Amino acid sequence: MKKFLVLLIITTMLLSSALGFAEPSPWALNEIERARAENLVPEDLLSNYQDNITREEFCEITVKLYESISSEAIKLESKNPFTDTSNPEVIKAYNLGIVSGIGEGKFAPNNTITREEIAVMFFRTIKLLNPKLESNNFKLGFNDGDFISSWAKEAVSYMGNKKIINGIGNNNFGPKGTATREQAMALTLRIFTFYNTDLKLIEEKVVIKEEKDKEKLSSVAIGKLSDSLVLIYVETINGEFVTGSGFFYEKGKLATNYHVIENAVDIVLEYEDGSFYSDKVIITGYSQEYDLATLSIKDTTTKALPLGDSDIIEKGENIYVIGSPRGLKNSLTNGIISGIRSTDIQISAGINPGNSGGALLNEYGQVIGVIYAKYEESENLGFAIPINLLKTLDKKLNLSIKEFFAETSVTPQAPTNVKAVYNGEDGFYISWDNVGADYYVAYVSSNGADYFELIDGDGNNMWYWDYDYSINNYGYIPGDIVEYAVVSVIDGNYSEWSYSMPVSMPITPKTPKTPKAPTNVKAIYDGGDGFNISWDNVGADYYVVYVSQNGSEYIELLDSYGYNMWNWEYGYSINNYGYNPGDTVEYAVAAVIDGNYSDYSYSKPAKYWR
């Protein structure tokens, strides 16, 4: 299965080309030289590399590829069926069933080959090399499927549904597109290299089987493999924290479930010895369909688990599971394989939430599956993803956690509880509940008119959530009725709109109210390097506080966020520190209601006595 997946992934590199040039493009130099060294390319094609390749030329390359992989020299065994070409390589391809003519004894050798023709020729070559290949009745998933010729739909649908050929963008296949000579040569070399690699995989399967015949591990020995697993902590975009499991399949490379890291904004790993990894995490591969994800980290010292072969497992085989159910790090359970299906392995071992991404092991300590689910109300009914699906996963991505979220995230959550409150002057304070967006965009409708975007004084439309209110929108007259809408934005994705209730400007403006000044302002040395400031509450919206040090002018006190709005608290409201022995300070406090300030109330001088 794996060799066909990689083969068809490579097929997606075929693109249309412009006019040809004599020398190869820089990107193709190395691959063309290697293809030439492997005798995969006819000598007469080693020029004009940017020319679109013809049907006849592609036959020559395909036959050479087939002969190299199969180690079989194709002989001419029939008469030439075509009247417009006598090229022996075309006749060989015809005899093999890789190509057919265009009708009436014609082949059209000089016509440029199309993407759908390339897909068909390689698909037929694959079936020749593996006669047991079943293409099945896959759904043709490309948007331009109606433009794909009927004779090509089986090949294209097979590639598309195997998630091997991804088209040319916007889920289009581009069946009538073309390819250049150098693209065809690079493709041929990569297929040839893959088949050589695949032969090694076959040998590895033999070695795995031989190893299985040698020695089974005890349950204690299986438990010691926990050093190669981690407990995964994930913080999600909504501020939730979830846990899962993961295992090293190569040094520095981990496997887990897609759903474990879905919507992640931060990922931390805990090892068997209790140490943590909180450095850079790269997502190298993922599949929502198969619920798999692979990660790359800087730790290249932790030993990886050996991977088994899920194609040779048997029902009734003893198995082990290592994972972190409900945060219980690297727990070991055992059972048997209860059932085998193409996309999951049913097991009787006990698993629970948190086991997701853990390792399903055979008796030889080899990973044969990735734990992903159980029936919630059933015992001994768990499921794992076959490890061979992980082997075929594309692991060549290089996504940061943020990039992964942007690529996989759905529409952001819409803001909730949008409110507009009269600000006491000529406008309204707009507030909403924070939903963890990068920023928010707000719109206003005045007196039933269309909504338009609110921008700040610098012309920006990005608003950030703040306590109390996020926007002060003003400039209205008595009687105006306004409504607001707010959307959240994450990585450029907009949520649905959330609306406020209509609000109106009072016909008679609100009479300004002069607040009562605070009473009993005190400053008491805190025993360290500062003072606790207190006053009696007079029911203000908030308070503003000033300090004079050693007889200097009063300056406004700000909190660690740069705000000057202080709330009254029991005991004391502010701890103001950072003074030196001998310093004398005095404080002044004003109450604020609807933006109106009271008179100032002053403390007695207080001195740092240490």
C-alpha positions as semicolon CSV with decimal commas, in nm:
position;residue;x (nm);y (nm);z (nm)
1;M;0,000;0,000;0,000
2;K;0,274;0,245;0,095
3;K;0,450;0,240;-0,241
4;F;0,137;0,342;-0,422
5;L;0,071;0,627;-0,181
6;V;0,414;0,778;-0,233
7;L;0,404;0,716;-0,606
8;L;0,089;0,914;-0,649
9;I;0,193;1,192;-0,417
10;I;0,478;1,250;-0,657
11;T;0,228;1,267;-0,942
12;T;0,095;1,594;-0,801
13;M;0,415;1,771;-0,897
14;L;0,320;1,770;-1,263
15;L;0,239;2,120;-1,378
16;S;0,187;2,308;-1,698
17;S;0,499;2,453;-1,854
18;A;0,593;2,748;-2,063
19;L;0,831;2,738;-2,364
20;G;1,135;2,511;-2,337
21;F;1,500;2,597;-2,291
22;A;1,811;2,395;-2,370
23;E;1,946;2,356;-2,014
24;P;1,766;2,208;-1,710
25;S;1,619;2,439;-1,449
26;P;1,840;2,471;-1,136
27;W;1,597;2,266;-0,925
28;A;1,612;1,975;-1,173
29;L;1,989;1,952;-1,234
30;N;2,064;1,696;-0,964
31;E;1,760;1,477;-1,034
32;I;1,823;1,471;-1,411
33;E;2,186;1,375;-1,357
34;R;2,084;1,091;-1,125
35;A;1,814;0,974;-1,366
36;R;2,072;0,971;-1,643
37;A;2,314;0,772;-1,426
38;E;2,041;0,515;-1,356
39;N;1,972;0,492;-1,732
40;L;1,609;0,596;-1,680
41;V;1,600;0,861;-1,952
42;P;1,645;0,813;-2,328
43;E;1,944;1,010;-2,457
44;D;1,736;1,195;-2,716
45;L;1,529;1,355;-2,436
46;L;1,831;1,507;-2,261
47;S;1,776;1,854;-2,406
48;N;1,509;2,125;-2,426
49;Y;1,411;2,034;-2,072
50;Q;1,133;2,290;-2,041
51;D;0,950;2,163;-2,351
52;N;0,617;1,998;-2,282
53;I;0,668;1,623;-2,304
54;T;0,478;1,437;-2,579
55;R;0,281;1,114;-2,565
56;E;0,553;0,929;-2,751
57;E;0,832;1,062;-2,529
58;F;0,641;0,973;-2,213
59;C;0,595;0,618;-2,342
60;E;0,972;0,588;-2,375
61;I;1,024;0,702;-2,015
62;T;0,745;0,480;-1,877
63;V;0,876;0,166;-2,049
64;K;1,228;0,234;-1,917
65;L;1,084;0,280;-1,568
66;Y;0,888;-0,046;-1,587
67;E;1,189;-0,240;-1,717
68;S;1,413;-0,100;-1,442
69;I;1,171;-0,183;-1,160
70;S;1,065;-0,525;-1,288
71;S;1,416;-0,618;-1,416
72;E;1,240;-0,742;-1,725
73;A;1,338;-0,640;-2,079
74;I;1,020;-0,598;-2,283
75;K;1,029;-0,757;-2,627
76;L;0,824;-0,666;-2,930
77;E;0,574;-0,949;-2,965
78;S;0,311;-0,805;-3,198
79;K;0,274;-0,597;-3,508
80;N;0,253;-0,223;-3,491
81;P;-0,113;-0,131;-3,431
82;F;-0,060;0,234;-3,526
83;T;-0,024;0,407;-3,861
84;D;0,128;0,732;-3,734
85;T;0,425;0,599;-3,534
86;S;0,673;0,314;-3,554
87;N;0,846;0,389;-3,226
88;P;0,919;0,051;-3,062
89;E;0,876;0,194;-2,710
90;V;0,521;0,303;-2,796
91;I;0,449;-0,048;-2,924
92;K;0,596;-0,199;-2,603
93;A;0,376;0,028;-2,392
94;Y;0,078;-0,077;-2,601
95;N;0,161;-0,447;-2,556
96;L;0,189;-0,396;-2,181
97;G;-0,149;-0,225;-2,172
98;I;-0,004;0,102;-2,045
99;V;-0,133;0,302;-2,344
100;S;-0,388;0,273;-2,621
101;G;-0,447;0,480;-2,928
102;I;-0,687;0,763;-2,996
103;G;-0,892;0,560;-3,244
104;E;-0,881;0,458;-3,610
105;G;-0,530;0,318;-3,573
106;K;-0,386;0,651;-3,457
107;F;-0,166;0,723;-3,155
108;A;-0,093;1,098;-3,194
109;P;0,273;1,061;-3,085
110;N;0,355;1,432;-3,105
111;N;0,060;1,551;-2,898
112;T;0,159;1,683;-2,554
113;I;0,054;1,442;-2,282
114;T;-0,205;1,564;-2,032
115;R;-0,223;1,521;-1,655
116;E;-0,509;1,275;-1,681
117;E;-0,314;1,070;-1,937
118;I;-0,010;1,071;-1,707
119;A;-0,228;0,956;-1,416
120;V;-0,371;0,672;-1,623
121;M;-0,032;0,556;-1,756
122;F;0,123;0,541;-1,410
123;F;-0,188;0,381;-1,264
124;R;-0,170;0,108;-1,526
125;T;0,202;0,067;-1,458
126;I;0,125;0,023;-1,088
127;K;-0,132;-0,245;-1,165
128;L;0,118;-0,425;-1,386
129;L;0,370;-0,428;-1,102
130;N;0,107;-0,533;-0,850
131;P;-0,171;-0,734;-1,020
132;K;-0,355;-0,771;-0,685
133;L;-0,414;-0,398;-0,661
134;E;-0,783;-0,320;-0,614
135;S;-0,890;0,024;-0,724
136;N;-1,245;-0,017;-0,584
137;N;-1,519;0,228;-0,665
138;F;-1,378;0,542;-0,512
139;K;-1,570;0,868;-0,524
140;L;-1,428;1,128;-0,760
141;G;-1,378;1,420;-0,523
142;F;-1,236;1,698;-0,743
143;N;-1,446;2,003;-0,822
144;D;-1,364;1,971;-1,191
145;G;-1,452;1,601;-1,201
146;D;-1,701;1,660;-1,483
147;F;-1,410;1,770;-1,703
148;I;-1,212;1,448;-1,643
149;S;-1,249;1,199;-1,927
150;S;-1,449;0,887;-1,844
151;W;-1,153;0,658;-1,921
152;A;-0,938;0,847;-1,669
153;K;-1,182;0,871;-1,380
154;E;-1,087;0,537;-1,221
155;A;-0,719;0,634;-1,206
156;V;-0,781;0,991;-1,089
157;S;-1,043;0,889;-0,830
158;Y;-0,809;0,622;-0,691
159;M;-0,533;0,878;-0,645
160;G;-0,761;1,141;-0,502
161;N;-0,940;0,918;-0,254
162;K;-0,614;0,772;-0,135
163;K;-0,520;1,136;-0,062
164;I;-0,219;1,096;-0,285
165;I;-0,288;1,345;-0,562
166;N;-0,417;1,674;-0,434
167;G;-0,476;1,857;-0,757
168;I;-0,358;2,201;-0,860
169;G;-0,544;2,414;-0,603
170;N;-0,901;2,487;-0,505
171;N;-0,965;2,110;-0,514
172;N;-0,924;2,101;-0,893
173;F;-0,734;1,825;-1,073
174;G;-0,659;2,012;-1,396
175;P;-0,699;1,708;-1,624
176;K;-0,595;1,888;-1,941
177;G;-0,278;2,039;-1,792
178;T;0,064;1,935;-1,920
179;A;0,413;1,850;-1,791
180;T;0,767;1,932;-1,905
181;R;1,046;1,691;-1,986
182;E;1,238;1,778;-1,671
183;Q;0,930;1,729;-1,454
184;A;0,873;1,386;-1,608
185;M;1,239;1,291;-1,552
186;A;1,233;1,403;-1,189
187;L;0,910;1,211;-1,134
188;T;1,053;0,896;-1,292
189;L;1,367;0,910;-1,075
190;R;1,165;0,953;-0,758
191;I;0,939;0,658;-0,845
192;F;1,246;0,445;-0,919
193;T;1,403;0,548;-0,587
194;F;1,080;0,468;-0,405
195;Y;1,064;0,117;-0,543
196;N;1,419;0,053;-0,430
197;T;1,318;0,176;-0,085
198;D;1,006;-0,040;-0,093
199;L;1,218;-0,351;-0,151
200;K;1,397;-0,268;0,172
201;L;1,063;-0,238;0,351
202;I;0,975;-0,588;0,234
203;E;1,304;-0,714;0,373
204;E;1,231;-0,535;0,700
205;K;0,896;-0,717;0,725
206;V;1,080;-1,047;0,692
207;V;1,319;-0,937;0,967
208;I;1,024;-0,837;1,188
209;K;0,866;-1,179;1,143
210;E;1,197;-1,350;1,221
211;E;1,233;-1,137;1,533
212;K;0,880;-1,230;1,642
213;D;0,979;-1,595;1,616
214;K;1,276;-1,539;1,846
215;E;1,160;-1,400;2,181
216;K;0,852;-1,258;2,349
217;L;0,886;-0,996;2,622
218;S;0,747;-1,030;2,972
219;S;0,487;-0,782;3,092
220;V;0,757;-0,628;3,316
221;A;0,982;-0,577;3,013
222;I;0,691;-0,423;2,822
223;G;0,629;-0,185;3,112
224;K;0,987;-0,061;3,093
225;L;0,915;0,071;2,744
226;S;0,729;0,357;2,915
227;D;1,050;0,560;2,889
228;S;0,962;0,608;2,522
229;L;0,617;0,755;2,594
230;V;0,502;1,096;2,718
231;L;0,201;1,254;2,881
232;I;0,087;1,541;2,658
233;Y;-0,062;1,859;2,806
234;V;-0,250;2,079;2,561
235;E;-0,385;2,430;2,616
236;T;-0,661;2,503;2,363
237;I;-0,772;2,828;2,204
238;N;-1,070;2,837;2,441
239;G;-0,847;2,830;2,748
240;E;-0,922;2,465;2,825
241;F;-0,655;2,213;2,923
242;V;-0,665;1,856;2,792
243;T;-0,428;1,563;2,827
244;G;-0,334;1,278;2,598
245;S;-0,052;1,040;2,523
246;G;0,226;1,012;2,268
247;F;0,522;0,790;2,184
248;F;0,858;0,827;2,009
249;Y;0,860;0,641;1,678
250;E;1,200;0,789;1,585
251;K;1,444;0,992;1,789
252;G;1,302;1,343;1,817
253;K;0,975;1,233;1,648
254;L;0,649;1,153;1,829
255;A;0,313;1,015;1,722
256;T;-0,024;1,094;1,879
257;N;-0,386;1,152;1,777
258;Y;-0,502;1,450;1,577
259;H;-0,780;1,512;1,828
260;V;-0,525;1,538;2,112
261;I;-0,359;1,848;1,962
262;E;-0,663;1,991;1,784
263;N;-0,712;2,364;1,858
264;A;-0,384;2,371;2,053
265;V;-0,212;2,700;2,136
266;D;0,053;2,536;2,356
267;I;0,188;2,182;2,399
268;V;0,397;2,054;2,691
269;L;0,530;1,699;2,732
270;E;0,598;1,509;3,056
271;Y;0,843;1,219;3,052
272;E;0,837;0,897;3,252
273;D;1,092;1,042;3,499
274;G;0,873;1,346;3,572
275;S;1,076;1,596;3,371
276;F;0,904;1,830;3,126
277;Y;0,964;1,946;2,770
278;S;0,818;2,293;2,697
279;D;1,043;2,399;2,410
280;K;0,954;2,430;2,041
281;V;0,710;2,174;1,898
282;I;0,671;2,129;1,520
283;I;0,378;1,946;1,363
284;T;0,527;1,735;1,083
285;G;0,214;1,552;0,972
286;Y;-0,153;1,508;1,046
287;S;-0,468;1,339;0,918
288;Q;-0,811;1,433;1,046
289;E;-0,956;1,131;0,864
290;Y;-0,731;0,879;1,037
291;D;-0,697;1,083;1,361
292;L;-0,318;1,086;1,347
293;A;-0,055;1,354;1,409
294;T;0,323;1,353;1,425
295;L;0,543;1,598;1,617
296;S;0,909;1,691;1,605
297;I;1,096;1,820;1,911
298;K;1,456;1,908;1,997
299;D;1,501;1,604;2,223
300;T;1,690;1,347;2,014
301;T;1,814;1,136;2,305
302;T;1,496;0,954;2,409
303;K;1,485;0,604;2,266
304;A;1,217;0,532;2,007
305;L;0,982;0,234;2,009
306;P;1,021;-0,018;1,724
307;L;0,729;-0,023;1,481
308;G;0,567;-0,355;1,396
309;D;0,351;-0,452;1,098
310;S;-0,025;-0,421;1,148
311;D;-0,085;-0,621;0,829
312;I;0,027;-0,945;0,995
313;I;-0,155;-0,919;1,330
314;E;-0,414;-1,183;1,419
315;K;-0,735;-1,191;1,619
316;G;-0,671;-1,332;1,964
317;E;-0,312;-1,207;1,974
318;N;-0,199;-1,080;2,316
319;I;-0,141;-0,706;2,331
320;Y;-0,041;-0,428;2,572
321;V;-0,139;-0,062;2,597
322;I;0,075;0,214;2,748
323;G;-0,080;0,559;2,790
324;S;-0,192;0,820;3,041
325;P;-0,563;0,766;3,122
326;R;-0,706;1,062;3,311
327;G;-0,354;1,198;3,354
328;L;-0,219;0,881;3,520
329;K;0,111;0,886;3,336
330;N;0,219;0,585;3,131
331;S;-0,017;0,326;3,280
332;L;0,011;-0,030;3,145
333;T;-0,288;-0,254;3,063
334;N;-0,317;-0,572;2,861
335;G;-0,570;-0,775;2,665
336;I;-0,617;-0,934;2,325
337;I;-0,698;-0,823;1,972
338;S;-1,075;-0,864;1,950
339;G;-1,124;-0,761;1,589
340;I;-0,932;-0,636;1,286
341;R;-1,059;-0,384;1,030
342;S;-0,892;-0,177;0,761
343;T;-0,889;0,143;0,968
344;D;-0,898;0,019;1,328
345;I;-0,795;-0,260;1,561
346;Q;-1,048;-0,360;1,827
347;I;-0,893;-0,453;2,163
348;S;-1,007;-0,576;2,503
349;A;-0,744;-0,389;2,708
350;G;-0,877;-0,124;2,943
351;I;-0,846;0,232;2,812
352;N;-0,994;0,565;2,920
353;P;-0,981;0,936;2,825
354;G;-0,615;1,034;2,822
355;N;-0,503;0,707;2,657
356;S;-0,555;0,872;2,318
357;G;-0,227;0,876;2,127
358;G;-0,079;0,596;2,337
359;A;0,095;0,286;2,203
360;L;-0,066;-0,048;2,125
361;L;0,215;-0,305;2,155
362;N;0,250;-0,670;2,063
363;E;0,432;-0,922;2,279
364;Y;0,763;-0,830;2,118
365;G;0,748;-0,465;2,223
366;Q;0,665;-0,343;1,874
367;V;0,401;-0,073;1,818
368;I;0,119;-0,214;1,607
369;G;-0,135;0,065;1,663
370;V;-0,215;0,409;1,805
371;I;-0,492;0,414;2,069
372;Y;-0,770;0,657;1,980
373;A;-1,115;0,565;2,119
374;K;-1,342;0,346;2,330
375;Y;-1,714;0,301;2,365
376;E;-1,796;0,524;2,661
377;E;-2,052;0,297;2,827
378;S;-1,879;-0,032;2,746
379;E;-1,594;-0,219;2,907
380;N;-1,315;-0,388;2,714
381;L;-1,417;-0,226;2,389
382;G;-1,134;-0,002;2,273
383;F;-0,987;0,086;1,936
384;A;-0,648;0,165;1,785
385;I;-0,536;0,294;1,446
386;P;-0,317;0,040;1,259
387;I;0,048;0,143;1,271
388;N;0,084;0,097;0,896
389;L;-0,145;0,397;0,846
390;L;0,103;0,601;1,051
391;K;0,385;0,475;0,829
392;T;0,210;0,608;0,517
393;L;0,128;0,947;0,672
394;D;0,302;1,241;0,505
395;K;0,546;1,363;0,770
396;K;0,719;1,634;0,567
397;L;0,527;1,933;0,707
398;N;0,698;2,200;0,914
399;L;0,417;2,376;1,099
400;S;0,445;2,567;1,422
401;I;0,159;2,520;1,666
402;K;0,013;2,852;1,553
403;E;0,045;2,759;1,185
404;F;-0,115;2,422;1,252
405;F;-0,406;2,590;1,426
406;A;-0,449;2,836;1,139
407;E;-0,445;2,554;0,884
408;T;-0,691;2,332;1,070
409;S;-0,906;2,571;1,270
410;V;-1,272;2,615;1,203
411;T;-1,469;2,939;1,230
412;P;-1,378;3,119;1,557
413;Q;-1,630;3,131;1,838
414;A;-1,850;3,440;1,815
415;P;-1,833;3,695;2,100
416;T;-2,107;3,664;2,360
417;N;-2,297;3,915;2,575
418;V;-2,244;4,217;2,348
419;K;-2,369;4,530;2,530
420;A;-2,386;4,902;2,466
421;V;-2,425;5,138;2,764
422;Y;-2,472;5,518;2,754
423;N;-2,143;5,685;2,850
424;G;-2,303;5,992;3,010
425;E;-2,197;6,225;2,729
426;D;-2,254;6,172;2,356
427;G;-2,191;5,804;2,302
428;F;-2,180;5,450;2,433
429;Y;-1,940;5,205;2,596
430;I;-1,933;4,875;2,405
431;S;-1,843;4,554;2,587
432;W;-1,854;4,178;2,525
433;D;-1,724;3,856;2,677
434;N;-1,372;3,755;2,575
435;V;-1,353;3,440;2,360
436;G;-0,975;3,434;2,310
437;A;-0,960;3,594;1,967
438;D;-0,655;3,761;1,817
439;Y;-0,868;4,075;1,795
440;Y;-1,227;4,187;1,731
441;V;-1,399;4,386;1,459
442;A;-1,700;4,599;1,551
443;Y;-1,979;4,744;1,339
444;V;-2,246;5,005;1,413
445;S;-2,588;5,080;1,269
446;S;-2,727;5,427;1,344
447;N;-3,102;5,494;1,321
448;G;-3,167;5,183;1,111
449;A;-2,898;5,251;0,849
450;D;-2,662;4,982;0,717
451;Y;-2,387;4,859;0,945
452;F;-2,043;5,008;0,891
453;E;-1,709;4,920;1,044
454;L;-1,585;5,106;1,350
455;I;-1,224;5,225;1,325
456;D;-1,002;5,391;1,583
457;G;-0,827;5,728;1,561
458;D;-0,543;5,572;1,360
459;G;-0,774;5,415;1,104
460;N;-0,741;5,060;1,242
461;N;-1,034;4,822;1,267
462;M;-0,871;4,587;1,521
463;W;-1,020;4,621;1,867
464;Y;-0,892;4,437;2,173
465;W;-1,101;4,312;2,460
466;D;-1,066;4,501;2,786
467;Y;-1,223;4,493;3,129
468;D;-1,535;4,707;3,183
469;Y;-1,561;4,804;2,816
470;S;-1,355;4,771;2,498
471;I;-1,476;5,065;2,285
472;N;-1,604;5,415;2,363
473;N;-1,803;5,514;2,055
474;Y;-1,920;5,878;2,060
475;G;-2,043;6,163;1,844
476;Y;-2,420;6,106;1,862
477;I;-2,703;6,348;1,934
478;P;-3,009;6,311;2,161
479;G;-3,261;6,072;2,007
480;D;-3,012;5,868;1,801
481;I;-3,073;5,490;1,816
482;V;-2,773;5,265;1,756
483;E;-2,703;4,892;1,742
484;Y;-2,364;4,722;1,746
485;A;-2,226;4,395;1,605
486;V;-1,896;4,237;1,703
487;V;-1,701;3,949;1,541
488;S;-1,393;3,766;1,669
489;V;-1,094;3,709;1,441
490;I;-0,835;3,432;1,468
491;D;-0,560;3,406;1,208
492;G;-0,772;3,607;0,968
493;N;-1,082;3,388;1,014
494;Y;-1,397;3,577;1,114
495;S;-1,664;3,442;1,345
496;E;-2,035;3,496;1,302
497;W;-2,169;3,835;1,412
498;S;-2,299;3,892;1,763
499;Y;-2,540;4,183;1,818
500;S;-2,621;4,422;2,099
501;M;-2,970;4,533;2,186
502;P;-3,064;4,875;2,039
503;V;-2,970;5,170;2,262
504;S;-3,071;5,536;2,233
505;M;-2,917;5,868;2,326
506;P;-3,120;6,032;2,602
507;I;-3,330;6,328;2,483
508;T;-3,224;6,518;2,798
509;P;-2,854;6,469;2,858
510;K;-2,764;6,316;3,188
511;T;-2,686;6,582;3,452
512;P;-2,325;6,554;3,556
513;K;-2,288;6,430;3,911
514;T;-2,008;6,550;4,132
515;P;-1,904;6,251;4,342
516;K;-1,853;6,269;4,713
517;A;-1,485;6,287;4,805
518;P;-1,335;5,982;4,979
519;T;-1,296;6,006;5,356
520;N;-1,045;5,875;5,606
521;V;-0,752;5,841;5,363
522;K;-0,465;5,663;5,540
523;A;-0,115;5,543;5,452
524;I;0,038;5,280;5,683
525;Y;0,394;5,148;5,656
526;D;0,376;4,786;5,530
527;G;0,689;4,665;5,709
528;G;0,878;4,630;5,384
529;D;0,959;4,910;5,141
530;G;0,618;5,066;5,097
531;F;0,277;5,163;5,233
532;N;-0,078;5,024;5,240
533;I;-0,327;5,291;5,128
534;S;-0,689;5,281;5,241
535;W;-0,997;5,504;5,247
536;D;-1,369;5,479;5,318
537;N;-1,582;5,365;5,025
538;V;-1,816;5,635;4,889
539;G;-1,975;5,427;4,613
540;A;-1,768;5,560;4,323
541;D;-1,721;5,383;3,989
542;Y;-1,351;5,379;4,070
543;Y;-1,085;5,591;4,242
544;V;-0,779;5,783;4,123
545;V;-0,476;5,806;4,354
546;Y;-0,177;6,042;4,359
547;V;0,144;6,035;4,559
548;S;0,396;6,300;4,668
549;Q;0,742;6,176;4,769
550;N;0,960;6,387;4,995
551;G;0,764;6,704;4,920
552;S;0,772;6,671;4,540
553;E;0,473;6,730;4,313
554;Y;0,193;6,476;4,319
555;I;0,203;6,209;4,046
556;E;-0,068;5,964;3,947
557;L;-0,037;5,602;4,066
558;L;-0,077;5,339;3,791
559;D;-0,116;4,963;3,829
560;S;0,115;4,708;3,664
561;Y;-0,096;4,727;3,344
562;G;-0,068;5,104;3,320
563;Y;-0,424;5,175;3,441
564;N;-0,516;5,452;3,686
565;M;-0,852;5,307;3,795
566;W;-0,837;5,166;4,148
567;N;-1,120;4,979;4,318
568;W;-1,195;5,003;4,688
569;E;-1,104;4,693;4,889
570;Y;-1,148;4,592;5,254
571;G;-0,838;4,641;5,466
572;Y;-0,649;4,845;5,211
573;S;-0,691;4,915;4,842
574;I;-0,333;4,974;4,723
575;N;0,012;4,853;4,827
576;N;0,254;5,118;4,699
577;Y;0,617;5,008;4,733
578;G;0,968;5,079;4,612
579;Y;1,078;5,344;4,865
580;N;1,402;5,395;5,058
581;P;1,452;5,433;5,433
582;G;1,380;5,788;5,538
583;D;1,138;5,861;5,250
584;T;0,823;6,054;5,345
585;V;0,511;6,016;5,128
586;E;0,164;6,170;5,115
587;Y;-0,132;6,043;4,918
588;A;-0,439;6,208;4,759
589;V;-0,749;6,012;4,648
590;A;-1,040;6,126;4,427
591;A;-1,366;5,938;4,359
592;V;-1,489;5,909;3,997
593;I;-1,850;5,859;3,883
594;D;-1,945;5,870;3,512
595;G;-1,612;6,032;3,439
596;N;-1,664;6,311;3,694
597;Y;-1,397;6,360;3,961
598;S;-1,461;6,449;4,328
599;D;-1,246;6,681;4,534
600;Y;-0,921;6,527;4,654
601;S;-0,886;6,383;5,003
602;Y;-0,537;6,364;5,154
603;S;-0,358;6,128;5,387
604;K;-0,125;6,239;5,663
605;P;0,247;6,214;5,579
606;A;0,386;5,864;5,629
607;K;0,754;5,777;5,671
608;Y;0,967;5,473;5,587
609;W;1,131;5,407;5,928
610;R;1,364;5,115;5,861
